[in-house]
Amino acid sequence: MEKGFVHYPYLSDDYSVYNGFNIKQLCSKYKTPLIIYSMRRIIENIKNLKIAFDGIAIHYAVKANYNPFIVSYIIKNGAGIDAANLNEVQLSLSAGANPYHIIATPNNLSEAELFQISRLGITINFDYQGQMELISGHLPEIVSFRINPGIGRGEFAGITTAGHDVKFGISPEDALQAYKSAKKYGARRFGIHMMTGSNVLDHEFFKESTERFFDIAAKISDALGIEFSFLDIGGGFGVPYDLHTKPLDLARTADYIKENFSKFKNRGYFKSSELIIEPGRYIISDAAILVSSITSIKNSDHKIIGIDTGMNTMIRIPLYGAHHEIKIPGYVDSEYITLSDIAGQVCENTDYLAKNILLPDVKTGDLALILNAGAYVSSMASNYNLLGTPAEVAIDHNSDILIRKRSTLDTMISGFLK
């Protein structure tokens, strides 16, 4: 295998075996497109987080992948839940989450949805004061606000969620008024939250952002006499999407965060506060591959390899300009010699999965593997052009388990009046 910083976990050197299972045989059984998950890798990722962030609560961000089998598995391995809305809360409860281990961080939900989340005993990270006031007579036991610390970082502009020109959170100045109002409405317990962006590989950023966040929390505590039950620093812990990018130094990242937290505790703050992180991508991204079949090979002014999936399944590629490594089972890296584009079946000229990448001289019927397919693939997929979403299979120990059926025309139109 071509050597970089990362060897994709449990994938053989010729890309034909994943987590001990022959990929071609799995595709013969379940057809393509197919997402294959390694439950072993999910456990490893959670374990690595627990080791690095010892003593810090881990809440899985459901938005990354809401397959109930996956969510239940992650809960059973000791994670709480970060939910973005009522549906994610209800799914998490049905998957076995304890309400006290769920925190909802919604934006622009209705009064009815917010009330229902609170009624279920779920803590809410309110996006701003007005959102809290929609249910001021029925507040959760712990009232928390999402802070915009003034800096943000993300792999792309679309997944940078703090700093300037973002829709999320409130300034430290607005937070003072928000917590003051919460006290007026009878709140006695408080939390505080931030989420600065997604897929960050620079450990230094977490040092800077958490120091700023803890300082904001300390100033609010001083000004209003608030003791925070928890401080939720969000997620954003990145993973490489190619085989040459250096991974996030997780241990160093965790050490920076814990050092910053200890510094403020030594100054008398946050003595009984719980510290929370919200990894989603880090837990699930490199625990899956998406397998597609090559359906056509077109030679015009450039070589276009057509496959049976596309932007309906992998929207993050045209949406953000994201990169995913693509490999062909049965070929070793020395055979990757032909410049090719890979395109899907959607009737849009943005429907490219890759452009000008080196691939072997493939033939129709070959398989194409798209790596890092665990996060924001299934959860962002659609049925645009009436194209089905993939089947999903979990490899758990020595078993392959179908955890999501492939959508069909009947399932795609079942909710319409005929």
Secondary structure, DSSP 8 states (H G I E B T S, - for coil): ---SS---TTB-TTS-EETTEEHHHHHHHH-SSEEEEEHHHHHHHHHHHHHHTTTSEEEEEGGG---HHHHHHHHHTT-EEEESSHHHHHHHHHTT--GGGEEE--SS--HHHHHHHHHTT-EEEESSHHHHHTTTTS--SEEEEEB--S----SSGGGB-SSSS-SS-B-HHHHHHHHHHHHHTT--EEEEE---BS-B--HHHHHHHHHHHHHHHHHHHHHHT--EEEEE----B---SSSSS----HHHHHHHHHHHHHHHHHTT--TT-EEEE--SHHHHGGGEEEEEEEEEEEESSSEEEEES--TTT-THHHHH-----EE-TT--GGG--EEEEEE-SSSSTT-EEEEEEEE----TT-EEEESS-SSSSGGG---GGG----EEEEEETTEEEEEE----HHHHHTTS--
